[in-house]
Amino acid sequence: MIEVLIALVILSVSLLALASLTAVTTKNNAFGSHVTEAATFAQDKLEELRAIRWDQIVSSNDQKTGSTGIAYSRNWNVAQNGSLKTITISVNWNDQGNRSMSLVSVLSE
């Protein structure tokens, strides 16, 4: 009888640990999804800027809404140095805290 009780205690502790692990894994998967979506929005803007005329590439910002309903704020800063333009695209969002990621690229005339 005592052996059965000890086995039940061990099983209960193991199941509680597994439940908390599942919650952490779900949270991390959601965060990874948001980072991927932010990187996609940054890459999309970079491709848009590469497709327009050189003199029309200027700094600005906009808002995008992701597939999960998260609002992303996208800012791009363009710095010219001779025939090169350095483009820094920052994407910010809020999911249980302020998050951000940046993408930097250099374009030549």
N, C-alpha and C positions, 0 to 999 in steps of 0.2 A: 504493500500500500504506500509506504514512504517512497519507494522507487518511482511509482506512478506520479506522485505529487512533485517529486524533483524533476521528473521528465516534463511535466506540465509547466513548471516554472521556467525551465530552460526553453521550452517551446514558446512560451509567452514572451520572454525577453527577446528571443530571436525574431518573432513576428513584429514586435514593436520597433526593433532596429530596422527591419526591412521596410516597414511603413514610413519611417522618417527618411530612409534612403530614397524611397520612391518620390517623396515630396521634394527633396533636394534635386533629384534628377529631373523632375518635371520643370522646376524653376530654372535650372541651368539650360534645359532645352529651349525654353521660351526666350531666355536671354540670347542664346545663340541664334535663334530665328530673327530676333530684332537686329542683331549685329549684321547678319547676312542681308537683311532688307535694307539697312542703312548703307552698307557697302554697295549694294545694287543701285540705290538712288544716287550715290556719289558717282559711280561709274557711268550711269545714264547721263548725268549732267556733263561729265567730262566728254563723252561722245558727242553730245549736242554742241558743246563749245568747239570741238575739233571740226565739226561740219559747217560752221559759219565762217564768214569772212574774217580775216585777221584783225581789221580795224574795228569790228563789232564785238570782239571779245572783251567784255568789261565786267567789273565786280557787280554782284547783286545778291539777291536771296529769294527764296520762295518756300512754300509749305507743301508737303506731300503727306498723304494718308496711306498707311500700309494696309496690307490684307487683314491684319489682326485688329485694325482700328486705331493703332498708335499713330499720333501725329508727329511727323518728322519735320524739323526746321533745317533747311539746307541753305548754307551760305557759301559763296565762292568769292575769293579774293584774287585779283589778277595784278601781278607786278611785272612791269616791263623792264628789261635790261638789254638795251640794244635790239638785236633781232630775235631775242628770246622773251617769252612770257611764261612766268611761273604761276601756275594756277593751284591754289589751295582750296579744296572743297571740304567743308566741315558739315557734318550731319549731327544734329542734336535731337534727343528724344527723352521722354520721361516715363520710365517704367520702374516704379519703386526706387526712384532716385534719378538724378540728372545724369544722362549718359551721352557720350559723344564719340565720334570717330572722324578721322581726317584722311584725305587722299591728296597727295601732292604730285603734280606732273609739270613738265616743261615742254612748251611748244615752240617751234621755230617758224619764222616767217616764210 
